[in-house]
Amino acid sequence: MLRSHIAGIGSYVPERVVTNDELAQLMDTSDEWIQERTGIKTRHYGKKHKETSTTMGARAAEIAISRAGISKDDIDFIIFATLSPDYYFPGCGVLLQRELGITNTECGALDIRNQCSGFVYGLSIADQFIKTGMYKNILLVGAEMHSMGLDYSTEGRNVTVIFGDGAGAVVIQPTEDENKGVLCTKLHSNGTYAEKLAFINPGAHGGYHLDKMGESVDFGYGNDEFGGIFVTQHMVTHRQLFPYMDGQFVFKMAVVKFPEVIKEALDSVGLSQSDINMFIPHQANLRISAFVQHKLGLGDHQVWNNIQRIGNTTAASVPIALCEAVEAGAVKPGDLVCLAAFGSGFTWASALIRW
């Protein structure tokens, strides 16, 4: 029976480091305020006009491909997870193929729009393709260029201070070794509170679904003036071109769903929290990670957090953190690795991997 396993892993973060003090020059905030609420000290920003989600994803992918011991043309399927694509369309999957110079026209490309849960969702999809024998070398990438779309004003600080840029990638292959590979993945979603964490405009909704939100969120938008797939002056004037987040609501949901989906995964394979050697959470907020760590009864050496240095890189956060843990020797052959994420949608997911 085939299992899927991670044969190669790589990550990339841009050179530019942005401190909390730098952001404090642009908005009413401070290093103390940011650290207290998020745990973040620095984040990385890509080079404007030179780096994109695709180019960063390609840099991470090149490392993963090399470590897997294959060539780029051995890749027979691409999965690209991002909420910050280079274009509205086409998606980053085909752009990555072009950037890497993959000339294998039999190679398919799939774009994942599950935000913070995107990488774990992508891992689950790749796992199914590998186990059925459909593909043998799947390139899974999570990459984000958040810095191009943030509101660098006091009004936008609650969102802006959190996010950074970066990319992570893995090559997933089949194995018959029963002692390693993906043991299970668990995926969930609930769209009831979709607008609690969302990027509304521009969009093709025309205002329709905003009328249906009831008490979910009040953006204070007019019915006829703001909706549309193209940027309008109304959107610019009323600062509607930036992400919205109800931070407290998201926090309350995350600290419930993280432990639930992890326990579900463990129960499905007959394991317990004490069997986890390394927990790699989505780097949403250091307070969330600390809460989940306490719930799982894990020591500091069993959890990999890098949000302090890199910030929240959404779909890239899990593979970047996993790559760092592997490179540092914190993940060893035979270890049980638990991945988990929660984010916009809402969507949440977990995966158990025998390394």
N, C-alpha and C positions, 0 to 999 in steps of 0.2 A: 504494500500500500504506500503510495507516494505521499510525502509531506513536503511542505514548502519551507525553505529556510533562507535566512539572509546570508548570501555568499560574499557580499561586499558592501561597505558603508562609507559614506563620505559627507562632509559638510563644508559650508562656506559662509563666512560672515564678512561684510565689507570692512575696509581698513578704518574708516572714519568712526571714532568713538565719540558719542555725544553724552556729556555729563548732565546731571540734574541742574547744576549751576548755569550751564548754557541755556537750558530751557527757561530758567528763572529770569533770564534777560529778555525773553520774548513774551512772558505771561506772568500773572500773579501767582507764583508758586515758589517753592524752596526745596532744597535737597532734603531737609528734615520732613517736610510735608509729603513728598513723594515716597521716601523710604518708609515712613510710618504706614502709609496706605497700601503700598504695593511691594515693598522690599527691593525695588529697583534702584540701582546706583548709576548705571550707564546702559546705553544701547548703541547699536551700530546703524549707520545710515549709508545707503549706497550712493555711488557717484551719479549725480544728476546728468542726464543725457548720455551716460556711458553704461550704466548698469540697470537691469530690469529683473523682474522675477525669472524670466527665461534665462538670461545670461548667468545669474547667480545659481539657478538650478543646474545649468550645464556644468559649472565649475564643480559643484558637489557631485554631479553624476560622473564626471571624468574620474574622480577619485574612487568612487564606488565601483565603477567598471574595472579599473585597474586592479583594485584589491580583490575583485571576484575572479581575476585571472582570465578574462575574456576580452574580446575586441568590441568596439562599438557596434559593428555590423552583426554581432551575435544577438543583439537585443531584438526580440521579436514582438514586444508589446511595451508601450509607454503609458504610465498613469501619472498625471500631473495634478497635484492638489494645490489650490491657491484661492484667495479671495481678492487678490490684487493682480489680475492678469494684465499682460502688456496691452491687449486690445479688448474691446467689447466682444468682438469675434474676429478671426478664429481664435480658439483657445491656445494655451501655452504648450499643449502636448505636441502639436505639429511644429510650433516654433522651436521647441527644444530639439526635436528631431533634426531640423535644419541647422540649428546652432552647433550641434554635435557632429554634423556631417554624416548622419546615418542614411546611407543610400539604399538600405533594405526596404524596398517598396511594399514588401509583404508585412511590414511592421505596422501595427495599428496604434492609435493614440486615443486616450480617453482623458477627459478633463473632469476633475472632481470639485464640486462647489459645496463642500461641507465645512468650510471655515476651520475652526480650531480642531474639529474632529476629522479633518480631511485625510490626514496621513493614516490614521487607524482604519478609517473606512477604505482607503486605497489598499491597505495591507490585507484587509478581509477579501476584497475583490481579487487581488493577486493570488491569494491563498486558494481561492476556488478555481481559478484558471489553471494553476499549477497542479492541483490535486486531480483535476480531470484530464490532465495531459495535453491541454490545449496549447500551452506555451511553456518554454523551457528557460527563458531568460527575460524576466520582466523588470523593467526599470521604473521604480516608484520614486517620485520626487515631490517634496513639499517645499515651496518657496514663496517668499513674500517681499514686496517692495512697499511697505506701509508709508514710508516717509514722503512719498509723492502725493499722498491724499489726506494729510492730517491738518487740523485747524490749529495753527500756532498762535492762538490768542487765548486770553483768559477764559473765554466762553468754552473753548474746546479742550481745556487742560485735562479734564478728568479722563479723556480718551487718549489724547496725544502723548502724555507722559508715559504711557504703558508700552507703546509699541515700538518695535525695531525691525530691521531688515535682516534677511539671511535665507539660507537654503540647506536642506538635508536630502540625501538620496540613498537608496538601497537597491541592490540587485538581488532579486528573489529567484531561486532555482529549486528544482525538485531534489529530494533526497529519499533514499530508502532506509536511512539510519533512524531507527525508532528512538534514539536517545537525543535527538535534536530536532528543532524546527518549531513551527507555529502549532501550538496545541489547540487553541480556539480563539475566536473573535466574537464579540457581542456588540451589536449595533442597535441604537435606539434613537427616537426622535419624537418631538411634540411641538407642532407649529402654533399652538394656542397663543404663545407670547412672542411670536416672531419679531415684532417690532420693538421689543425691549432691547434688542441688540441688532442693529441693522444699518445699512447704507441705503437710504430710500431713493434719493435722487442723484443723477437722472435715472429713470426707469420707465418701462413700458406700461406702467399701471394706470397712467392718466388720472390718478387720484382715487380710483375706484376702491381699492382695498383699504385705503386709509379711512374712508367713510365707514368701514365695517369694523373698525377696531374697538369701538365702544369705549370702555374705561381702560383699555390696555395701555394706551399712550396718547397724550395730547400734544401734537406737534404745533398746533396753532396755525395750520395751513388753511388757505382758502380752498374751495372746492374746484374751481376752474382754472386757477392761475399757475399752479405749481407743477403739475404732473407732466411728464413727458420723457421720451428717450433722449431728447437733445437738451443741452443746457440753455436755460432761459434767463433773462435779466432778473426775473422774480426770484429764481433760485439763488442767484448771486447776491442780490440785495438782501434777502432774508437768510443768508448763510445756510442754505439747505444742501450744500454740496459736500457735507462731511458726515462721518459716521455718528450714530447716536447710540448711547448705552446707558441703561439704568443700572448702574454699578451694584447697588445694594441688592436689587432683585436678582441679578445674575449670580452674585455671590451666594445668596441663600439657596438658589437652585443647585449650584455647582457642588456645594458641600454635602448635599443629599445624594445627587446622582453619581458622583465619583465613587463613593464607597459601595453603592448599590451595584453598579455595573462591574466592579472588581469582584465583589462577592459572587455575583452571578457566574462569572468566568471560572473562578476557583471551584465553585460547587459543581460545575458541569464536567470538570475533569477529575473530581475527587481529591482536590488539594485544599489547603487552608492558608490563611494569612501568614502563618509561621513558615510556610514553604518558600515564600518570596525572598529571593536574594537581592534583587534590585528593582526598585519601583521608579519608572520614568513617567512622571505626570506631564501633561501639557502645562507649559509655563505661563499660566494665566495671571497668577498673583501668589506671592510667597506665602501669604496668610492662608490661602486655600490649600496649598501644598502641605503646609504645616498641620492644618486641621486634618487632612486625609491621612497624613503620616501617623498622627496620634491615633486616629480611628483604627488604623491597620496594626498599630503596635510595633512600628518599625523604628530602628535606630537611624541616626543621621547618616551612617555609612551605607545604609540600604536605600537611600533616596538620592536621586541626582537632580539638583536644582542649579540652573544657570541664569535664571531670570534676573538675578542681581547684576550680572554683567551684560546680558544680551537683551533683556526685556522680553516682551511677549511677541513672538514671531509667528503666531497663529499656526498654519498648517506645517510650518517648518520647525516648530519648537520641539516636538517629540523626536524627529530624526536627528536634529542637531544635538540634543541632550544625550540621546542614545549613542551617537558617534563619539561624543566627548567621553562618556563613561567607558566605552570600549577602548578608546585610545589611551585612557588613563589606567587601564588594567582593572577597573572596578567591576567589569563584567567578564567572567571567565567561562570556559567551556563547561557545560553541564549546569550552569546557573539558571534559575527560573527568573525570567525577566517579565515584569508586568508593565504594560503600557496602558495609559488611560487618558481620555480627553473629554472636555465638555465645552460647548460653545454655541455660537449663534444658530438659531433655528427653531427651538433649541435642538441640538443633536449631542449625543454622548456615546462613547464607545470604549471598549477595552480589548486587550489582546494579551495572551500568555504565550511566551516563547521559551523553549528550552534551548539555551545558547550552545 
